[in-house]
Amino acid sequence: MHTSRMHSRRLSAALWRWPQSLTPSAEARGGLAPRAQRPFSKESGDSGDSDNNSSLSSRIWRSVTGQGVESMKNDPNAGALVPSSPEQRHREVFAVALQRRPLFPGSLQPVTVNDPKLIDEILDLKRSGAQAYVGAFMWQPSDDSEGMSSAESAASDSAMADLESASSHSDSSTSSPVPSTDTEAASDSSSSASSSSEASSSSSDGTANSPSGRSTAESDFGGLTSDQQLCEVGTFAQVHTIVPIDPRRAQLLLLGHRRLRRTRQVQKRPLKVAVEHLKDLPYSSGDDIVKATYMELVSTLKDLLAQHPIYREQLQVSFQFGSDFQDLSRLADMAAALTSAQETDLQAVLAELSIPDRANAVLLLLKKEIELCKLQADIGKRVEEKISKDQRRYLLMEQLKSIKKELGMERDDKSAMVQKFEDKIAPHKDRIPAEARRVIEEEMAKLSNLESASSEFNVTRNYLDWLTAIPWGHYTQERLDIQYAQKVLDQDHYGLEDVKDRILEFIAVGRLRGSTHGKILCLVGPPGVGKTSVGRSIAGALERKYYRFSVGGLSDVAEIKGHRRTYVGAMPGKMVQCLKSTGTSNPMVLIDEIDKLGRGYQGDPASALLELLDPEQNSGFLDHYLDVPVDLSKVLFMCTANVLDTIPGPLRDRMEVIRISGYIADEKIAIARRYLEPQSQKLTGVPADGIQITDDAMHTLITEYAREAGVRSLKQLLEKTYRKVALKLVKGGLSGPTPTNTQETPAQPGDAVAEHGGGGLGDGEAPPDSMPGSQESGSDQTLEQSAHEAQKPPPVTLTGSYAKVIIGPDELKDYVGPPPFASDRIYDTTPPGVVMGLAWTSMGGSSLYVEAAGVEKGEGKGSLKTTGQLGDVMKESATIAHTFSRAFLERKQPGNDFFKNNAIHVHVPSGSTPKDGPSAGCTIITALLSLALDKPVRPDLAMTGEVTLTGRVLPIGGVKEKTLAARRSGVKTLLFPKGNEKDWDELSDDVKKGFNVHFSDTFEDVYKVALDYDVNSL
């Protein structure tokens, strides 16, 4: 049965892999292929050919379906022992000629083989169940190829790559590649099977056609008759995929493994050579010159990847096949494979066994490649400047016409009003949809026939005002620049590296696709961590117009979809107002507090948002007031929320969630120094040299006064401190300029940074010189200057003398009062039955204790009681913990009947705070066992994790928040479930610094860390 199922699967895979035209008939499967299906049959004069009546497709058919197994059974050498090392097993390999560039270890390269005999040998290897390996050698370069310039070589490679990509795409529409089922040792294969179409499109190398000048007979099978036609050093390569091209040719996808040198010719056709497997010469990886070369190679690679997206795609393929870029040898080979250098230079790199010398040669090729890309970009820039000059002239002429029309308007009657509406839609009249254009024309004709005193006149005029104010089909140009976006995000925010990386990935995808629409991002995190300002920074990085509205507490559908025009004071919904306000059809819209949507008798706003936020539906969004479809598919939507639980499921499915966990103490200190203190100084007028908050005082302020995940409370405390210092300075004789009656512009919400986590801007408008669309918004110098000026206090003239106020930890209570937070640690050393756990809350993470104590002892009095305002889930966890602890203690100490004869009380302190969740299982079990064994847990230990009845420890959420809570409590040893190891690896180094982390798969692992320890070893 197993053999039958195996043949069935292989047969299905073969039918799915090969085109229908190449599937052999029943006659061919029986071994009698008709004449029409024998593309590999030889002429009568070729007596050395075998299997003259089989086609390429039939031979591949037999290799997949397992035919030929019977012949293996009759082979007396079939069961003989063979060497297991690839170097010993592959002393002789078939030679495959490469025309344009050599194959480097760790890279993929397609090559066309014209020799049917070589294809037969490769298929025989696969039929025997072994991996097919060949030796890939470059043709000895001719004079023509040596004289080819680098630019010609690059153009040839690019054109061939485009042809191969189109060919692979065409093949993929009719067939899918067969998954590879062959296995090999880990040292022989660097990756699992991948799609051949992906590899073909990502590789820049093409087929190895026979060189010109050879005879027709030679070109029939590739022209390869002697090993002297090939270079001496080649690559030991695995045949990853075989794809037929025509009856006499096939394309091989080769994966390079290691270097080898041909020593002698073993067989003429197909050419088989004896080889020597080469190893890199030893070198000192700790040498300073080698380290510097490695760093320069990495830096140059980064510069090259930034020049053109095709290099990034090739690098992604190398990542898929497991390239180790920490190894200088692998890095040099990968970098050489990216370049479009001449084949002689690449062959010299391949033949070089000294890794430092090879790296220096590759570094030179990379520098040449960067200069070539810069030359290409300079040519493209000159062409674009020439085109934009003509467009600018046309734009100025159109503006001049518009100004002349405005100056010629003298009347304000109905005809002038109709003319005004016509002029408003004239710039984009051709882009207005047919239905909207029809409605506008009908309403303007209606307005012309109405009397000015009629009530319908004002309704029609307001309706036309909204219809003509919408920028139908007008889009602003986006700026999809990774470097510029990185600079904007770094200047506006400190930390949040994972969020910045996700935003940069989003912009990179938009650059490859040409647009960033089609995604709805949702930023989720505690208050004050920077959700709103991240959205504004994205708008500034993309140079899109920014619009924000909050839906917190919204219960009227009309706020989203507008009112009917029959109502008095009817208005369109928020999105139509957004289009009119921004003047573009592709703004960046931030929907704030989407987790706080209300629901009333006016309808369900969450259901109305489904149409608005669905990319498949919002191309024809219908507002109740306008009553004509509006295209919102180019609008970039971002939402913010504190929690996901209150967002309806269908609405949450339409959004991609990005979590912002919060800040550690070091990040808060940097945010306070860089953003919050200059802002407080600006608001209070305290001179820069009039106050100094020491580092110890700032750390105390953060850890004992502002312990939330964000920095909003920290900003309020700093402002309070600066106000008290201002009062002290004024009492000491310091005064500022004399107040005047001139009304100054009050501070805008955009000046606040508390809820933006170190952002330079708040909820108001950005400075004019940093807003998208300004004349110098693309200038890095202007961006830095505007960000710096936004943080500097305005220059004022102060009179009088003053002494500098220095605030240390002891003086803080005079300015902000006593600390509201005591230490989370109730116990310096936990007694038996007490364990510290870690919890997640909407405000971040927190630490809590689980206390267990025996209350009554007697025969059969074993029971459990819980207190601490625990939720239903946590009560169930306590019941499971009690049951498992009894069974676990019975296994560890069979004579211990503690749980049988003792009533136990489990309490979680802070009884006024509701607590719920399944992640307290590990903590409760450990507390019960600690009480039963009368042994305290390991000092400085905190744990979290859900435990099943069988003792399995399940993964939990909020790893970063719980880690931050452990740091605030001074814990050094953490215990997480094994399933959260990947989440721990994703944390930044500054978050993980100073922790000793253990990962548990079962509670036995928890027991070994928490209770089964030697006190003397601590």
Secondary structure, DSSP 8 states (H G I E B T S, - for coil): -HHHHHHHHHHHHHHHHS-GGGS--HHHHTT---GGG-TT---TT-TT---TT--HHHHHHHHHHTTTHHHHHT-TTTT-----SHHHHTSEEEEEEESSS---TT-EEEEEE--HHHHHHHHHHHHTTS--EEEEEEB---HHHHT--HHHHHHHHHHHHHHHHHHHHHHHTT-----------TTT-SS----HHHHHHH---------TT--HHHHHTTS---GGGB-SEEEEEEEEEEEEEETTEEEEEEEEEEEEEEEEEEETTTTEEEEEE-------TT-HHHHHHHHHHHHHHHHHHHH-HHHHHHHHHHHHTT--TTSHHHHHHHHHHH----HHHHHHHHH---HHHHHHHHHHHHHHHHHHHHHHHHHHHHHHHHHHHHHHHHHHHHHHHHHHHHHT----SHHHHHHHHHHHHGGGGGGS-HHHHHHHHHHHHHHHHS-TTSHHHHHHHHHHHHHHHS-TT--------HHHHHHHHHHH-SS-HHHHHHHHHHHHHHHHHT--TT-EEEEE--TTSSHHHHHHHHHHHHT--EEEEE-TT---THHHH---TTSTT----HHHHHHHHH-SSS-EEEEE-GGG---BTTB-HHHHHHHHT-TTTGGGEE-TTT-SEE--TT-EEEEEES-STTS-HHHHHTSEEEE-----HHHHHHHIIIIIHHHHHHHH---GGGEEE-HHHHHHHHHHT--SSSSHHHHHHHHHHHHHHHHHHHHTT-B-----S-------GGG--GGGTS-S--SS---GGGSTT-TTTT-HHHHHHHHHHHHS------BS----EEE-GGGHHHHH-S-S---S-S-SS--TTEEEEEEEETTEEEEEEEEEEEEEE-TT--EEEEESSB-HHHHHHHHHHHHHHHHHHHHH-TT--HHHHEEEEEE-S-TTS-B--STTHHHHHHHHHHHHHT----TTEEE--EE-TT-BEE--S-HHHHHHHHHHTT--EEEEEGGGHHHHHHS-HHHHTT-EEEEESBHHHHHHHHTS--GGG-
